[in-house]
Amino acid sequence: MRCPSCGSVNCHIVEEVESRQKGFGFFKGCCGYLILGPIGWLCGLLGMGSGTMTKKAFWVCSHCGRKFRV
């Protein structure tokens, strides 16, 4: 792979993994409890643990440090 900035062939691929966790917020639990009582508190707990994970792969030039995708 050739760097589009400096033309160097000394490039390597890097992968980043990003994870976003959806959690239970104190505010959500309190609002649920005030509106529905203990059932509302339990309903707020249902959202715990669900989340997303994304992977990004890109090239990095060892000479100039530029990140780029192909």
mmCIF file as gemmi writes it, N, C-alpha and C atoms, coordinates in Angstrom:
data_model
loop_
_atom_site.group_PDB
_atom_site.id
_atom_site.type_symbol
_atom_site.label_atom_id
_atom_site.label_alt_id
_atom_site.label_comp_id
_atom_site.label_asym_id
_atom_site.label_entity_id
_atom_site.label_seq_id
_atom_site.pdbx_PDB_ins_code
_atom_site.Cartn_x
_atom_site.Cartn_y
_atom_site.Cartn_z
_atom_site.occupancy
_atom_site.B_iso_or_equiv
_atom_site.pdbx_formal_charge
_atom_site.auth_seq_id
_atom_site.auth_asym_id
_atom_site.pdbx_PDB_model_num
ATOM 1 N N . MET Axp A 1 ? 0.853 -1.176 0 1 0 ? 1 A 1
ATOM 2 C CA . MET Axp A 1 ? 0 0 0 1 0 ? 1 A 1
ATOM 3 C C . MET Axp A 1 ? 0.893 1.232 0 1 0 ? 1 A 1
ATOM 4 N N . ARG Axp A 2 ? 0.509 2.211 -0.778 1 0 ? 2 A 1
ATOM 5 C CA . ARG Axp A 2 ? 1.274 3.452 -0.894 1 0 ? 2 A 1
ATOM 6 C C . ARG Axp A 2 ? 0.493 4.594 -0.232 1 0 ? 2 A 1
ATOM 7 N N . CYS Axp A 3 ? 1.191 5.4 0.567 1 0 ? 3 A 1
ATOM 8 C CA . CYS Axp A 3 ? 0.578 6.533 1.257 1 0 ? 3 A 1
ATOM 9 C C . CYS Axp A 3 ? 0.195 7.618 0.244 1 0 ? 3 A 1
ATOM 10 N N . PRO Axp A 4 ? -1.05 8.114 0.286 1 0 ? 4 A 1
ATOM 11 C CA . PRO Axp A 4 ? -1.448 9.159 -0.65 1 0 ? 4 A 1
ATOM 12 C C . PRO Axp A 4 ? -0.807 10.514 -0.348 1 0 ? 4 A 1
ATOM 13 N N . SER Axp A 5 ? -0.275 10.688 0.854 1 0 ? 5 A 1
ATOM 14 C CA . SER Axp A 5 ? 0.32 11.964 1.235 1 0 ? 5 A 1
ATOM 15 C C . SER Axp A 5 ? 1.797 12.065 0.845 1 0 ? 5 A 1
ATOM 16 N N . CYS Axp A 6 ? 2.593 11.078 1.27 1 0 ? 6 A 1
ATOM 17 C CA . CYS Axp A 6 ? 4.043 11.17 1.037 1 0 ? 6 A 1
ATOM 18 C C . CYS Axp A 6 ? 4.552 10.147 0.021 1 0 ? 6 A 1
ATOM 19 N N . GLY Axp A 7 ? 3.743 9.155 -0.344 1 0 ? 7 A 1
ATOM 20 C CA . GLY Axp A 7 ? 4.142 8.156 -1.324 1 0 ? 7 A 1
ATOM 21 C C . GLY Axp A 7 ? 4.942 6.997 -0.758 1 0 ? 7 A 1
ATOM 22 N N . SER Axp A 8 ? 5.114 6.944 0.544 1 0 ? 8 A 1
ATOM 23 C CA . SER Axp A 8 ? 5.87 5.869 1.172 1 0 ? 8 A 1
ATOM 24 C C . SER Axp A 8 ? 5.102 4.548 1.073 1 0 ? 8 A 1
ATOM 25 N N . VAL Axp A 9 ? 5.845 3.445 0.961 1 0 ? 9 A 1
ATOM 26 C CA . VAL Axp A 9 ? 5.224 2.127 0.928 1 0 ? 9 A 1
ATOM 27 C C . VAL Axp A 9 ? 5.289 1.452 2.303 1 0 ? 9 A 1
ATOM 28 N N . ASN Axp A 10 ? 5.803 2.154 3.294 1 0 ? 10 A 1
ATOM 29 C CA . ASN Axp A 10 ? 5.935 1.619 4.64 1 0 ? 10 A 1
ATOM 30 C C . ASN Axp A 10 ? 4.663 1.945 5.435 1 0 ? 10 A 1
ATOM 31 N N . CYS Axp A 11 ? 3.571 1.233 5.121 1 0 ? 11 A 1
ATOM 32 C CA . CYS Axp A 11 ? 2.277 1.446 5.769 1 0 ? 11 A 1
ATOM 33 C C . CYS Axp A 11 ? 1.802 0.141 6.388 1 0 ? 11 A 1
ATOM 34 N N . HIS Axp A 12 ? 1.021 0.245 7.434 1 0 ? 12 A 1
ATOM 35 C CA . HIS Axp A 12 ? 0.456 -0.941 8.077 1 0 ? 12 A 1
ATOM 36 C C . HIS Axp A 12 ? -1.009 -0.685 8.415 1 0 ? 12 A 1
ATOM 37 N N . ILE Axp A 13 ? -1.76 -1.772 8.542 1 0 ? 13 A 1
ATOM 38 C CA . ILE Axp A 13 ? -3.195 -1.67 8.811 1 0 ? 13 A 1
ATOM 39 C C . ILE Axp A 13 ? -3.446 -1.733 10.312 1 0 ? 13 A 1
ATOM 40 N N . VAL Axp A 14 ? -4.413 -0.919 10.767 1 0 ? 14 A 1
ATOM 41 C CA . VAL Axp A 14 ? -4.762 -0.834 12.181 1 0 ? 14 A 1
ATOM 42 C C . VAL Axp A 14 ? -6.266 -1.007 12.296 1 0 ? 14 A 1
ATOM 43 N N . GLU Axp A 15 ? -6.714 -1.783 13.289 1 0 ? 15 A 1
ATOM 44 C CA . GLU Axp A 15 ? -8.143 -1.963 13.554 1 0 ? 15 A 1
ATOM 45 C C . GLU Axp A 15 ? -8.487 -1.362 14.903 1 0 ? 15 A 1
ATOM 46 N N . GLU Axp A 16 ? -9.581 -0.604 14.933 1 0 ? 16 A 1
ATOM 47 C CA . GLU Axp A 16 ? -10.096 -0.053 16.181 1 0 ? 16 A 1
ATOM 48 C C . GLU Axp A 16 ? -11.457 -0.676 16.451 1 0 ? 16 A 1
ATOM 49 N N . VAL Axp A 17 ? -11.694 -1.009 17.689 1 0 ? 17 A 1
ATOM 50 C CA . VAL Axp A 17 ? -12.987 -1.55 18.1 1 0 ? 17 A 1
ATOM 51 C C . VAL Axp A 17 ? -13.587 -0.576 19.097 1 0 ? 17 A 1
ATOM 52 N N . GLU Axp A 18 ? -14.817 -0.15 18.812 1 0 ? 18 A 1
ATOM 53 C CA . GLU Axp A 18 ? -15.51 0.786 19.69 1 0 ? 18 A 1
ATOM 54 C C . GLU Axp A 18 ? -16.768 0.118 20.222 1 0 ? 18 A 1
ATOM 55 N N . SER Axp A 19 ? -16.94 0.178 21.517 1 0 ? 19 A 1
ATOM 56 C CA . SER Axp A 19 ? -18.097 -0.446 22.146 1 0 ? 19 A 1
ATOM 57 C C . SER Axp A 19 ? -18.89 0.609 22.902 1 0 ? 19 A 1
ATOM 58 N N . ARG Axp A 20 ? -20.184 0.595 22.676 1 0 ? 20 A 1
ATOM 59 C CA . ARG Axp A 20 ? -21.074 1.509 23.399 1 0 ? 20 A 1
ATOM 60 C C . ARG Axp A 20 ? -22.068 0.679 24.188 1 0 ? 20 A 1
ATOM 61 N N . GLN Axp A 21 ? -22.046 0.873 25.467 1 0 ? 21 A 1
ATOM 62 C CA . GLN Axp A 21 ? -22.903 0.098 26.353 1 0 ? 21 A 1
ATOM 63 C C . GLN Axp A 21 ? -24.058 0.971 26.813 1 0 ? 21 A 1
ATOM 64 N N . LYS Axp A 22 ? -25.263 0.505 26.617 1 0 ? 22 A 1
ATOM 65 C CA . LYS Axp A 22 ? -26.437 1.211 27.093 1 0 ? 22 A 1
ATOM 66 C C . LYS Axp A 22 ? -26.697 0.756 28.522 1 0 ? 22 A 1
ATOM 67 N N . GLY Axp A 23 ? -26.705 1.668 29.424 1 0 ? 23 A 1
ATOM 68 C CA . GLY Axp A 23 ? -26.856 1.3 30.821 1 0 ? 23 A 1
ATOM 69 C C . GLY Axp A 23 ? -28.124 1.843 31.444 1 0 ? 23 A 1
ATOM 70 N N . PHE Axp A 24 ? -28.293 1.513 32.669 1 0 ? 24 A 1
ATOM 71 C CA . PHE Axp A 24 ? -29.452 1.943 33.446 1 0 ? 24 A 1
ATOM 72 C C . PHE Axp A 24 ? -29.089 3.239 34.148 1 0 ? 24 A 1
ATOM 73 N N . GLY Axp A 25 ? -29.843 4.28 33.877 1 0 ? 25 A 1
ATOM 74 C CA . GLY Axp A 25 ? -29.574 5.557 34.511 1 0 ? 25 A 1
ATOM 75 C C . GLY Axp A 25 ? -30.427 5.755 35.749 1 0 ? 25 A 1
ATOM 76 N N . PHE Axp A 26 ? -29.857 6.421 36.705 1 0 ? 26 A 1
ATOM 77 C CA . PHE Axp A 26 ? -30.563 6.7 37.95 1 0 ? 26 A 1
ATOM 78 C C . PHE Axp A 26 ? -31.815 7.531 37.679 1 0 ? 26 A 1
ATOM 79 N N . PHE Axp A 27 ? -31.688 8.487 36.776 1 0 ? 27 A 1
ATOM 80 C CA . PHE Axp A 27 ? -32.824 9.349 36.439 1 0 ? 27 A 1
ATOM 81 C C . PHE Axp A 27 ? -33.966 8.546 35.825 1 0 ? 27 A 1
ATOM 82 N N . LYS Axp A 28 ? -33.632 7.617 34.909 1 0 ? 28 A 1
ATOM 83 C CA . LYS Axp A 28 ? -34.668 6.776 34.3 1 0 ? 28 A 1
ATOM 84 C C . LYS Axp A 28 ? -35.379 5.928 35.349 1 0 ? 28 A 1
ATOM 85 N N . GLY Axp A 29 ? -34.617 5.374 36.254 1 0 ? 29 A 1
ATOM 86 C CA . GLY Axp A 29 ? -35.199 4.541 37.309 1 0 ? 29 A 1
ATOM 87 C C . GLY Axp A 29 ? -36.106 5.332 38.229 1 0 ? 29 A 1
ATOM 88 N N . CYS Axp A 30 ? -35.672 6.534 38.593 1 0 ? 30 A 1
ATOM 89 C CA . CYS Axp A 30 ? -36.495 7.364 39.478 1 0 ? 30 A 1
ATOM 90 C C . CYS Axp A 30 ? -37.789 7.787 38.796 1 0 ? 30 A 1
ATOM 91 N N . CYS Axp A 31 ? -37.696 8.185 37.528 1 0 ? 31 A 1
ATOM 92 C CA . CYS Axp A 31 ? -38.904 8.578 36.797 1 0 ? 31 A 1
ATOM 93 C C . CYS Axp A 31 ? -39.855 7.396 36.665 1 0 ? 31 A 1
ATOM 94 N N . GLY Axp A 32 ? -39.329 6.236 36.338 1 0 ? 32 A 1
ATOM 95 C CA . GLY Axp A 32 ? -40.16 5.043 36.23 1 0 ? 32 A 1
ATOM 96 C C . GLY Axp A 32 ? -40.812 4.689 37.543 1 0 ? 32 A 1
ATOM 97 N N . TYR Axp A 33 ? -40.074 4.849 38.644 1 0 ? 33 A 1
ATOM 98 C CA . TYR Axp A 33 ? -40.616 4.542 39.967 1 0 ? 33 A 1
ATOM 99 C C . TYR Axp A 33 ? -41.726 5.52 40.34 1 0 ? 33 A 1
ATOM 100 N N . LEU Axp A 34 ? -41.517 6.811 40.023 1 0 ? 34 A 1
ATOM 101 C CA . LEU Axp A 34 ? -42.527 7.82 40.352 1 0 ? 34 A 1
ATOM 102 C C . LEU Axp A 34 ? -43.807 7.623 39.547 1 0 ? 34 A 1
ATOM 103 N N . ILE Axp A 35 ? -43.665 7.201 38.291 1 0 ? 35 A 1
ATOM 104 C CA . ILE Axp A 35 ? -44.835 7.052 37.429 1 0 ? 35 A 1
ATOM 105 C C . ILE Axp A 35 ? -45.541 5.719 37.667 1 0 ? 35 A 1
ATOM 106 N N . LEU Axp A 36 ? -44.776 4.631 37.723 1 0 ? 36 A 1
ATOM 107 C CA . LEU Axp A 36 ? -45.385 3.303 37.784 1 0 ? 36 A 1
ATOM 108 C C . LEU Axp A 36 ? -45.099 2.53 39.062 1 0 ? 36 A 1
ATOM 109 N N . GLY Axp A 37 ? -44.338 3.119 39.955 1 0 ? 37 A 1
ATOM 110 C CA . GLY Axp A 37 ? -44.001 2.422 41.192 1 0 ? 37 A 1
ATOM 111 C C . GLY Axp A 37 ? -42.875 1.42 40.962 1 0 ? 37 A 1
ATOM 112 N N . PRO Axp A 38 ? -42.837 0.351 41.76 1 0 ? 38 A 1
ATOM 113 C CA . PRO Axp A 38 ? -41.766 -0.643 41.635 1 0 ? 38 A 1
ATOM 114 C C . PRO Axp A 38 ? -41.703 -1.292 40.249 1 0 ? 38 A 1
ATOM 115 N N . ILE Axp A 39 ? -42.835 -1.388 39.569 1 0 ? 39 A 1
ATOM 116 C CA . ILE Axp A 39 ? -42.848 -1.957 38.215 1 0 ? 39 A 1
ATOM 117 C C . ILE Axp A 39 ? -42.025 -1.066 37.273 1 0 ? 39 A 1
ATOM 118 N N . GLY Axp A 40 ? -42.139 0.246 37.437 1 0 ? 40 A 1
ATOM 119 C CA . GLY Axp A 40 ? -41.371 1.179 36.62 1 0 ? 40 A 1
ATOM 120 C C . GLY Axp A 40 ? -39.872 1.046 36.838 1 0 ? 40 A 1
ATOM 121 N N . TRP Axp A 41 ? -39.485 0.796 38.071 1 0 ? 41 A 1
ATOM 122 C CA . TRP Axp A 41 ? -38.066 0.584 38.394 1 0 ? 41 A 1
ATOM 123 C C . TRP Axp A 41 ? -37.544 -0.661 37.677 1 0 ? 41 A 1
ATOM 124 N N . LEU Axp A 42 ? -38.331 -1.737 37.687 1 0 ? 42 A 1
ATOM 125 C CA . LEU Axp A 42 ? -37.933 -2.97 37.009 1 0 ? 42 A 1
ATOM 126 C C . LEU Axp A 42 ? -37.899 -2.797 35.491 1 0 ? 42 A 1
ATOM 127 N N . CYS Axp A 43 ? -38.837 -2.03 34.962 1 0 ? 43 A 1
ATOM 128 C CA . CYS Axp A 43 ? -38.835 -1.778 33.51 1 0 ? 43 A 1
ATOM 129 C C . CYS Axp A 43 ? -37.582 -1.015 33.097 1 0 ? 43 A 1
ATOM 130 N N . GLY Axp A 44 ? -37.114 -0.139 33.95 1 0 ? 44 A 1
ATOM 131 C CA . GLY Axp A 44 ? -35.866 0.583 33.663 1 0 ? 44 A 1
ATOM 132 C C . GLY Axp A 44 ? -34.671 -0.341 33.606 1 0 ? 44 A 1
ATOM 133 N N . LEU Axp A 45 ? -34.713 -1.433 34.372 1 0 ? 45 A 1
ATOM 134 C CA . LEU Axp A 45 ? -33.612 -2.397 34.373 1 0 ? 45 A 1
ATOM 135 C C . LEU Axp A 45 ? -33.55 -3.222 33.088 1 0 ? 45 A 1
ATOM 136 N N . LEU Axp A 46 ? -34.631 -3.29 32.34 1 0 ? 46 A 1
ATOM 137 C CA . LEU Axp A 46 ? -34.658 -4.095 31.116 1 0 ? 46 A 1
ATOM 138 C C . LEU Axp A 46 ? -33.667 -3.603 30.067 1 0 ? 46 A 1
ATOM 139 N N . GLY Axp A 47 ? -33.333 -2.325 30.083 1 0 ? 47 A 1
ATOM 140 C CA . GLY Axp A 47 ? -32.407 -1.784 29.089 1 0 ? 47 A 1
ATOM 141 C C . GLY Axp A 47 ? -30.952 -2.074 29.375 1 0 ? 47 A 1
ATOM 142 N N . MET Axp A 48 ? -30.642 -2.634 30.515 1 0 ? 48 A 1
ATOM 143 C CA . MET Axp A 48 ? -29.242 -2.887 30.868 1 0 ? 48 A 1
ATOM 144 C C . MET Axp A 48 ? -28.624 -3.966 29.993 1 0 ? 48 A 1
ATOM 145 N N . GLY Axp A 49 ? -27.376 -3.76 29.627 1 0 ? 49 A 1
ATOM 146 C CA . GLY Axp A 49 ? -26.62 -4.791 28.943 1 0 ? 49 A 1
ATOM 147 C C . GLY Axp A 49 ? -26.688 -4.759 27.435 1 0 ? 49 A 1
ATOM 148 N N . SER Axp A 50 ? -27.638 -4.073 26.861 1 0 ? 50 A 1
ATOM 149 C CA . SER Axp A 50 ? -27.686 -4.035 25.404 1 0 ? 50 A 1
ATOM 150 C C . SER Axp A 50 ? -26.746 -2.934 24.916 1 0 ? 50 A 1
ATOM 151 N N . GLY Axp A 51 ? -26.036 -3.203 23.86 1 0 ? 51 A 1
ATOM 152 C CA . GLY Axp A 51 ? -25.092 -2.237 23.343 1 0 ? 51 A 1
ATOM 153 C C . GLY Axp A 51 ? -24.676 -2.582 21.931 1 0 ? 51 A 1
ATOM 154 N N . THR Axp A 52 ? -23.795 -1.76 21.363 1 0 ? 52 A 1
ATOM 155 C CA . THR Axp A 52 ? -23.321 -1.987 20.003 1 0 ? 52 A 1
ATOM 156 C C . THR Axp A 52 ? -21.801 -2.024 19.984 1 0 ? 52 A 1
ATOM 157 N N . MET Axp A 53 ? -21.279 -2.707 18.998 1 0 ? 53 A 1
ATOM 158 C CA . MET Axp A 53 ? -19.84 -2.79 18.821 1 0 ? 53 A 1
ATOM 159 C C . MET Axp A 53 ? -19.53 -2.538 17.352 1 0 ? 53 A 1
ATOM 160 N N . THR Axp A 54 ? -18.608 -1.621 17.082 1 0 ? 54 A 1
ATOM 161 C CA . THR Axp A 54 ? -18.228 -1.323 15.708 1 0 ? 54 A 1
ATOM 162 C C . THR Axp A 54 ? -16.721 -1.502 15.542 1 0 ? 54 A 1
ATOM 163 N N . LYS Axp A 55 ? -16.323 -1.986 14.37 1 0 ? 55 A 1
ATOM 164 C CA . LYS Axp A 55 ? -14.914 -2.166 14.035 1 0 ? 55 A 1
ATOM 165 C C . LYS Axp A 55 ? -14.572 -1.226 12.884 1 0 ? 55 A 1
ATOM 166 N N . LYS Axp A 56 ? -13.431 -0.57 12.986 1 0 ? 56 A 1
ATOM 167 C CA . LYS Axp A 56 ? -12.941 0.302 11.93 1 0 ? 56 A 1
ATOM 168 C C . LYS Axp A 56 ? -11.526 -0.119 11.587 1 0 ? 56 A 1
ATOM 169 N N . ALA Axp A 57 ? -11.265 -0.287 10.312 1 0 ? 57 A 1
ATOM 170 C CA . ALA Axp A 57 ? -9.917 -0.638 9.861 1 0 ? 57 A 1
ATOM 171 C C . ALA Axp A 57 ? -9.419 0.474 8.937 1 0 ? 57 A 1
ATOM 172 N N . PHE Axp A 58 ? -8.18 0.879 9.121 1 0 ? 58 A 1
ATOM 173 C CA . PHE Axp A 58 ? -7.582 1.896 8.272 1 0 ? 58 A 1
ATOM 174 C C . PHE Axp A 58 ? -6.076 1.683 8.211 1 0 ? 58 A 1
ATOM 175 N N . TRP Axp A 59 ? -5.45 2.312 7.242 1 0 ? 59 A 1
ATOM 176 C CA . TRP Axp A 59 ? -4.009 2.227 7.059 1 0 ? 59 A 1
ATOM 177 C C . TRP Axp A 59 ? -3.336 3.412 7.748 1 0 ? 59 A 1
ATOM 178 N N . VAL Axp A 60 ? -2.134 3.182 8.275 1 0 ? 60 A 1
ATOM 179 C CA . VAL Axp A 60 ? -1.339 4.237 8.891 1 0 ? 60 A 1
ATOM 180 C C . VAL Axp A 60 ? 0.042 4.222 8.251 1 0 ? 60 A 1
ATOM 181 N N . CYS Axp A 61 ? 0.472 5.383 7.8 1 0 ? 61 A 1
ATOM 182 C CA . CYS Axp A 61 ? 1.807 5.506 7.204 1 0 ? 61 A 1
ATOM 183 C C . CYS Axp A 61 ? 2.838 5.616 8.322 1 0 ? 61 A 1
ATOM 184 N N . SER Axp A 62 ? 3.872 4.783 8.27 1 0 ? 62 A 1
ATOM 185 C CA . SER Axp A 62 ? 4.921 4.819 9.286 1 0 ? 62 A 1
ATOM 186 C C . SER Axp A 62 ? 5.865 6.005 9.084 1 0 ? 62 A 1
ATOM 187 N N . HIS Axp A 63 ? 5.868 6.58 7.904 1 0 ? 63 A 1
ATOM 188 C CA . HIS Axp A 63 ? 6.765 7.696 7.61 1 0 ? 63 A 1
ATOM 189 C C . HIS Axp A 63 ? 6.178 9.037 8.062 1 0 ? 63 A 1
ATOM 190 N N . CYS Axp A 64 ? 4.939 9.343 7.635 1 0 ? 64 A 1
ATOM 191 C CA . CYS Axp A 64 ? 4.35 10.647 7.963 1 0 ? 64 A 1
ATOM 192 C C . CYS Axp A 64 ? 3.243 10.566 9.013 1 0 ? 64 A 1
ATOM 193 N N . GLY Axp A 65 ? 2.722 9.367 9.318 1 0 ? 65 A 1
ATOM 194 C CA . GLY Axp A 65 ? 1.708 9.203 10.349 1 0 ? 65 A 1
ATOM 195 C C . GLY Axp A 65 ? 0.279 9.434 9.895 1 0 ? 65 A 1
ATOM 196 N N . ARG Axp A 66 ? 0.067 9.613 8.606 1 0 ? 66 A 1
ATOM 197 C CA . ARG Axp A 66 ? -1.277 9.872 8.108 1 0 ? 66 A 1
ATOM 198 C C . ARG Axp A 66 ? -2.125 8.599 8.163 1 0 ? 66 A 1
ATOM 199 N N . LYS Axp A 67 ? -3.418 8.752 8.553 1 0 ? 67 A 1
ATOM 200 C CA . LYS Axp A 67 ? -4.375 7.66 8.556 1 0 ? 67 A 1
ATOM 201 C C . LYS Axp A 67 ? -5.225 7.79 7.303 1 0 ? 67 A 1
ATOM 202 N N . PHE Axp A 68 ? -5.458 6.668 6.623 1 0 ? 68 A 1
ATOM 203 C CA . PHE Axp A 68 ? -6.276 6.708 5.431 1 0 ? 68 A 1
ATOM 204 C C . PHE Axp A 68 ? -6.938 5.362 5.203 1 0 ? 68 A 1
ATOM 205 N N . ARG Axp A 69 ? -8.036 5.388 4.447 1 0 ? 69 A 1
ATOM 206 C CA . ARG Axp A 69 ? -8.764 4.164 4.078 1 0 ? 69 A 1
ATOM 207 C C . ARG Axp A 69 ? -8.591 3.945 2.608 1 0 ? 69 A 1
ATOM 208 N N . VAL Axp A 70 ? -8.75 2.687 2.226 1 0 ? 70 A 1
ATOM 209 C CA . VAL Axp A 70 ? -8.649 2.338 0.798 1 0 ? 70 A 1
ATOM 210 C C . VAL Axp A 70 ? -10.01 2.198 0.218 1 0 ? 70 A 1
